[in-house]
Amino acid sequence: MGEIVAAFGTVHAPQLIIRPPDENPEMLDASIAAMRELGKILDETKPDAIVFLGSDHLETFSMKCIPTFAIIGGKRATAEFAGRNYDLPIHSELAEDFLDKLIHHGFDIAYSEDAVLGHTFAVPFEYLIEKRNIPIIPFHTNVYMPPLPTASRCAALGRTIAKIIQGRPERVAIIASGGMSHYPGTSKYPQPEYEFDRWMISQLEIGNTDAVLNLEPEQLDETGNTEMLNWTIMLGAIGSVPGELLQYTPTWHHGHCMMRFIPARQRQRPIQRVSEEYGGFKFKNEGFQFYKHPPASAQQLNRLLFDMRQNTELCQRIIDNFDSVAEEYELEPHQRKAARGLVEVGGSKVVSEYVPAMVEAGAHPLSALMSLLTIYPMSRKTMMGISAGTPQSSM
């Protein structure tokens, strides 16, 4: 009989790889160290497969079609981010069994054999899975483009996944990638809800999973925690198992969190203590505040931001001949002016300062920020070459 032998949650912040100048290196190193500690659980438990619960940041799926849930099947899982490439084996038999059985349990799951994964997967591949050659099943959940699935729906999906695993022979690890509070690309980006995070951690540490599962998608959006929907699938699969906090890193824009649930061990640190429900956060309950569907008038701008994250050559073309690319994508004058930040970002100390203009021009906030983070290393290298008098490519 199959068994879930490991379950844990991890951050996947792209800054852990990119390391832009507006980050505290010591904080990034602390998060990486905790991710590597989580990786040791895989050595301890030796799973036959990993169900990897991730989300899309408009990197894998464009606004042409964004599925609520999707499994990546095929033979290999490829991920690309910031010039790094990853190629891991997929447990095809288990992936296909999920597809076959989940539909009969009422879950409509999209499927792809060759979708390229983004930083939700790439960052944990780099620092958590590392060189371990364990077959995975990449699983996508839509957490940024409403309508979003509810936490209760995700938990029900997790319970069904657990039942399917029980009927198979494999020992399985579940990794939930995402969280905690952050608002990438929005006006609230530098103001995460750290105390809400600490309240949520405190509840997970005592096994009160309902505290998270009872939150509505709009409330998760309001607190910067829609990525916790990935965790709710894991929580559904494992039940009310008390978790252990390994590391919580409150960076200037993101609460990095790493927790282990299975296997249990003696706690290395005391349980979080909070005095108020929700850490004192007061919900407005006025619908989605930060991530909404962008206007149709900005379709070409958002297409450019999606395409460039899939294409290093296009990024270089943007840097070398922005006007030509802007004309090719038929950007309106105000969109062209905003998108020029993709070229200028290499000379900035705060990558996110170019986001507001793009959002005002109609870009999805997350898409704008992720595009800037993607092109930043190339743009910076070009600008440094110019300042040093290095001849530039005429490409």
C-alpha positions in Angstrom: 0.0 0.0 0.0 1.3 3.5 -0.9 2.2 6.0 1.8 2.9 9.7 2.2 6.3 9.6 3.9 7.1 13.3 3.8 5.2 16.5 3.5 6.5 20.1 3.9 6.1 23.6 2.6 8.7 26.0 1.2 9.1 29.4 -0.2 10.1 29.8 -3.8 11.1 33.5 -3.9 12.9 34.3 -7.2 15.3 36.6 -5.4 17.0 33.6 -3.9 18.5 32.9 -7.4 18.6 36.4 -8.8 19.9 38.1 -5.6 19.1 41.7 -6.7 20.8 44.6 -4.9 17.6 45.5 -2.9 17.8 42.2 -0.9 19.5 41.5 2.4 22.0 38.7 1.6 21.9 37.3 5.1 18.1 36.8 4.9 18.4 35.1 1.5 21.1 32.8 2.9 18.9 31.9 5.9 16.0 30.9 3.6 18.3 28.8 1.4 19.7 27.0 4.5 16.2 26.1 5.6 15.3 24.8 2.2 18.4 22.6 2.2 17.4 21.3 5.6 14.0 20.4 4.1 15.9 18.6 1.4 17.5 16.3 3.9 14.0 14.9 4.7 14.1 13.4 1.2 17.3 11.6 2.2 15.7 10.4 5.4 12.5 9.1 3.9 13.7 8.0 0.4 10.4 8.6 -1.5 9.8 6.9 -4.8 8.1 10.0 -6.1 7.4 13.7 -5.2 4.1 15.3 -5.8 5.2 18.9 -6.3 2.4 21.4 -5.7 3.3 24.7 -7.4 1.6 27.7 -8.9 1.9 29.6 -12.1 3.2 33.2 -12.2 2.0 33.7 -15.8 5.3 32.0 -16.8 4.0 28.6 -17.9 0.4 29.5 -18.8 -0.4 32.7 -20.6 -3.7 34.6 -20.6 -4.7 32.6 -23.7 -5.7 29.8 -21.2 -5.1 29.5 -17.5 -6.3 26.2 -16.0 -7.5 26.0 -12.4 -5.5 22.8 -11.9 -3.0 21.1 -14.2 -0.6 18.1 -14.1 2.6 18.1 -16.2 3.1 14.6 -17.5 5.4 13.2 -20.1 8.9 11.9 -19.3 10.8 14.9 -18.2 10.0 18.1 -16.2 11.9 21.1 -17.5 12.1 24.4 -15.7 13.8 27.6 -16.8 14.5 30.8 -14.8 17.0 33.6 -14.9 19.3 31.7 -17.3 19.2 28.5 -15.3 17.8 25.3 -16.7 16.5 22.2 -14.9 15.6 18.8 -16.2 14.1 16.2 -13.8 12.4 12.8 -14.4 8.6 12.7 -14.1 6.9 9.7 -12.5 4.7 9.2 -15.6 2.8 6.2 -14.3 1.7 8.0 -11.2 0.9 11.2 -13.1 -1.3 9.3 -15.5 -3.1 7.5 -12.7 -3.9 10.9 -11.1 -5.4 12.1 -14.4 -7.4 8.9 -14.8 -8.8 8.8 -11.3 -9.2 12.5 -10.3 -11.8 13.0 -13.1 -13.9 10.2 -11.6 -13.8 12.0 -8.3 -15.1 15.2 -9.8 -11.9 17.1 -10.5 -11.3 18.4 -14.0 -7.5 18.5 -14.4 -5.7 20.0 -17.4 -2.7 18.2 -18.8 0.5 19.1 -20.6 3.5 16.9 -21.6 5.9 19.8 -22.5 5.0 22.9 -20.5 8.1 24.7 -19.3 8.0 25.3 -15.5 8.8 28.7 -13.9 10.5 29.8 -10.7 7.8 28.1 -8.4 9.6 24.9 -9.3 13.0 26.2 -10.4 14.0 27.7 -7.0 13.2 24.6 -4.9 14.8 22.5 -7.7 18.0 24.5 -7.1 18.1 24.6 -3.3 15.9 21.8 -2.0 15.8 18.9 -4.5 19.3 19.8 -5.7 21.0 16.8 -7.3 18.6 14.2 -6.0 17.2 12.3 -8.9 13.7 11.6 -7.6 10.9 11.4 -10.1 8.3 14.2 -9.6 4.8 15.0 -10.6 4.5 18.8 -11.2 1.1 20.0 -10.2 -0.1 23.6 -11.0 -2.8 25.5 -9.2 -4.1 28.9 -10.4 -3.5 31.3 -7.5 -3.1 34.7 -9.2 -5.8 35.1 -11.9 -9.3 35.1 -10.5 -11.5 33.1 -10.3 -9.4 31.0 -7.9 -10.3 27.7 -6.4 -11.3 27.8 -2.7 -9.1 26.4 0.0 -11.8 23.8 0.8 -11.8 22.7 -2.8 -8.0 22.4 -2.8 -8.2 20.4 0.5 -10.7 18.0 -1.1 -8.4 17.6 -4.0 -5.6 16.8 -1.6 -7.7 14.1 0.2 -8.4 12.5 -3.1 -4.7 12.5 -4.1 -4.0 10.8 -0.8 -6.6 8.1 -1.5 -5.0 7.4 -4.9 -1.6 7.2 -3.3 -2.9 4.7 -0.8 -4.0 2.4 -3.6 -0.6 2.3 -5.2 2.8 0.9 -4.1 4.9 4.1 -4.0 6.3 6.0 -1.1 5.5 9.6 -1.9 6.7 13.0 -0.7 4.5 16.1 -1.0 6.1 19.5 -1.4 4.0 22.6 -1.3 5.7 25.5 -2.9 4.7 29.1 -2.1 4.0 31.7 0.5 3.8 33.4 2.8 2.6 37.1 2.6 3.8 39.1 -0.3 2.2 41.3 -2.9 4.5 41.3 -6.0 3.9 44.0 -8.5 1.3 45.9 -6.4 1.3 49.1 -4.3 1.4 47.0 -1.1 4.6 45.2 -2.2 6.8 46.7 0.6 4.1 46.0 3.3 3.6 42.3 3.8 1.3 41.1 6.6 4.0 39.5 8.8 1.8 39.2 11.9 -0.9 37.4 9.9 1.8 35.0 8.7 2.8 34.3 12.3 -0.8 33.7 13.3 -1.1 31.2 10.4 2.1 29.5 11.4 1.0 29.2 15.0 -2.2 27.5 13.9 -0.4 25.1 11.6 2.0 24.2 14.4 -0.8 23.0 16.6 -2.6 21.2 13.8 -5.5 23.6 13.5 -5.5 23.4 9.7 -9.1 24.6 9.6 -7.8 28.1 10.4 -6.3 28.2 6.9 -8.9 26.0 5.1 -11.7 28.4 6.2 -10.1 31.4 4.5 -11.8 32.6 1.3 -9.6 33.2 -1.8 -10.5 36.9 -1.5 -9.1 36.9 2.1 -6.0 35.2 1.0 -5.6 37.9 -1.7 -6.1 40.6 0.9 -3.4 39.2 3.1 -0.9 38.4 0.3 -1.3 34.7 0.7 -3.0 33.2 -2.3 0.0 30.9 -2.8 -1.1 29.1 0.4 -3.7 27.4 -1.8 -0.8 25.1 -2.7 -0.4 24.3 1.0 -4.1 23.6 1.4 -3.8 20.7 -1.1 -1.0 19.3 1.0 -3.0 19.8 4.2 -6.0 18.0 2.7 -3.7 15.1 1.9 -2.1 14.7 5.3 -4.9 15.9 7.6 -4.5 17.8 10.9 -0.9 17.0 11.4 1.0 19.6 13.6 3.8 21.3 11.7 7.2 22.5 12.7 8.5 25.9 11.7 12.1 25.6 10.4 12.5 29.2 9.4 10.5 32.4 8.9 12.4 35.2 7.2 10.5 38.6 7.0 12.3 40.2 4.1 11.3 43.8 3.2 8.6 42.5 0.8 8.0 38.8 1.5 7.5 36.5 4.4 9.6 33.4 3.6 8.4 30.3 5.4 9.7 26.7 5.5 7.7 24.2 7.6 7.9 20.4 7.9 4.8 18.2 8.7 5.8 14.6 7.9 7.7 12.9 9.3 7.3 14.5 12.8 10.3 15.0 15.0 11.1 16.7 18.3 10.7 20.4 17.9 13.8 22.4 17.4 12.1 25.7 18.4 9.0 26.7 20.5 5.6 27.1 18.9 4.7 30.6 17.7 2.7 32.6 20.2 0.2 35.2 19.0 -2.3 37.2 21.0 -4.9 38.0 18.4 -6.8 36.1 15.8 -5.3 36.7 12.3 -2.4 38.5 14.0 -4.7 41.5 14.4 -5.4 41.8 10.7 -8.9 43.2 9.9 -10.5 41.9 6.7 -12.3 44.4 4.5 -13.9 41.5 2.6 -14.4 43.7 -0.5 -13.4 41.1 -3.1 -10.0 40.7 -4.8 -7.9 43.8 -4.0 -4.6 43.1 -5.7 -4.8 40.5 -8.5 -7.5 41.0 -11.1 -7.8 40.2 -14.8 -6.0 42.9 -16.8 -7.9 44.9 -19.4 -8.3 43.6 -23.0 -6.6 46.8 -24.3 -3.3 45.6 -22.8 -3.3 42.2 -24.5 -0.2 42.9 -26.5 1.7 44.3 -23.6 0.9 41.2 -21.5 1.8 38.9 -24.4 5.2 40.6 -24.7 5.8 40.1 -20.9 4.9 36.5 -21.2 6.9 35.7 -24.3 10.1 37.3 -23.0 10.1 35.1 -20.0 10.2 32.1 -22.3 12.8 33.4 -24.6 16.3 34.6 -23.7 16.9 35.8 -27.2 13.8 38.0 -27.1 15.1 39.5 -23.8 18.4 40.4 -25.5 16.5 41.9 -28.5 14.5 44.1 -26.1 17.8 45.4 -24.6 19.5 45.9 -27.9 16.7 47.2 -30.0 13.7 48.0 -27.9 11.9 50.1 -30.5 11.9 47.3 -33.0 10.3 44.9 -30.5 7.8 47.5 -29.3 6.7 48.0 -32.9 6.6 44.2 -33.6 4.2 43.8 -30.6 2.2 46.9 -31.6 2.5 48.6 -28.3 0.6 51.8 -27.8 2.7 54.9 -27.0 1.9 54.8 -23.2 2.6 51.1 -23.1 5.9 51.5 -25.0 6.9 54.2 -22.5 6.2 51.9 -19.5 7.8 48.9 -21.1 11.1 50.7 -21.6 11.7 50.0 -18.0 12.7 46.5 -19.1 15.8 48.1 -20.6 16.5 50.6 -17.9 16.1 48.2 -14.9 19.7 47.1 -15.2 20.8 50.4 -13.8 18.4 50.3 -10.9 18.9 49.4 -7.3 15.2 48.6 -6.7 13.9 46.4 -9.5 10.3 46.9 -8.5 10.3 50.7 -9.1 9.5 50.1 -12.8 6.4 48.0 -12.0 3.8 50.8 -11.3 4.1 52.3 -14.8 3.6 48.9 -16.4 0.6 48.2 -14.2 -0.9 51.6 -15.1 -0.5 50.7 -18.7 -2.5 47.5 -18.2 0.1 44.8 -17.3 -0.8 42.2 -14.7 1.2 43.2 -11.6 2.8 39.9 -11.1 3.7 39.5 -14.8 5.3 43.0 -14.8 7.5 42.2 -11.8 8.5 38.7 -13.0 9.5 40.1 -16.4 11.7 42.7 -14.8 13.3 40.1 -12.5 13.9 37.9 -15.5 15.6 40.5 -17.7 17.4 42.3 -14.8 20.6 40.2 -14.9 21.0 40.6 -18.7 20.1 44.3 -18.6 22.5 44.9 -15.7 25.3 43.1 -17.5 24.8 45.2 -20.6 24.8 48.4 -18.6 27.9 47.5 -16.8 29.5 46.7 -20.1 28.6 50.1 -21.4 29.9 51.9 -18.4 33.2 49.9 -18.7 33.5 50.8 -22.4 32.9 47.2 -23.6 31.7 46.9 -27.2 28.1 45.8 -27.3 26.4 43.3 -29.6 24.8 44.7 -32.7 22.2 41.9 -32.6 
